[in-house]
């Protein structure tokens, strides 16, 4: 949402937390560790941010790549 000063957007603490969790998962933090560090349930981390983890759905990709 613009704050009226040069068209910049207002950044809320929620936006900063979202960005931090995303970066942590992209850099290899486990969902369990991220949940504890950011005081967010593991279920929320998995549901909202899980797709940012480098190994997201990796076992499914590997299963589909296997030859029968």
C-alpha positions in Angstrom: 0.0 0.0 0.0 1.5 3.4 -1.0 2.3 5.7 1.9 2.0 8.8 -0.2 5.7 9.6 -0.2 7.1 9.1 -3.7 4.9 6.1 -4.3 6.9 3.8 -2.0 5.1 1.0 -0.3 4.7 0.8 3.5 6.5 -2.3 4.8 4.9 -4.0 7.8 6.6 -6.3 10.3 4.6 -9.2 8.7 6.2 -8.5 5.3 9.7 -8.6 6.9 8.8 -11.9 8.8 7.5 -13.4 5.6 10.7 -12.5 3.7 12.9 -13.8 6.5 11.2 -17.1 6.7 11.3 -17.5 2.9 15.0 -16.7 2.8 15.7 -19.1 5.7 14.0 -22.0 3.9 15.7 -21.2 0.6 19.0 -21.4 2.4 18.3 -24.8 3.8 16.8 -24.2 7.3 14.5 -27.1 8.3 10.8 -26.4 8.8 11.2 -27.4 12.4 14.1 -25.0 13.1 12.4 -22.1 11.2 9.2 -22.7 13.2 11.0 -22.4 16.5 13.1 -19.4 15.4 10.3 -17.4 14.0 7.7 -18.5 16.6 5.4 -19.9 14.0 3.9 -23.4 14.0 5.6 -26.1 11.8 2.2 -26.6 10.1 2.1 -22.9 9.1 5.7 -23.0 7.9 4.9 -26.1 5.8 1.6 -24.8 4.4 2.7 -21.2 3.6 6.4 -21.4 3.0 7.3 -25.0 2.3 7.5 -24.6 -1.4 10.5 -22.3 -0.9 12.7 -25.1 0.5 15.3 -26.4 -2.0 14.1 -30.0 -1.5 10.4 -29.2 -1.9 8.8 -32.3 -3.5 12.2 -33.7 -4.2 11.1 -37.3 -3.4 8.2 -37.0 -5.8 10.6 -35.7 -8.6 13.0 -38.6 -7.9 10.2 -41.1 -8.0 9.0 -39.8 -11.4 12.5 -39.8 -12.8 13.1 -43.5 -11.9 13.0 -46.0 -14.7 10.8 -49.1 -14.2 
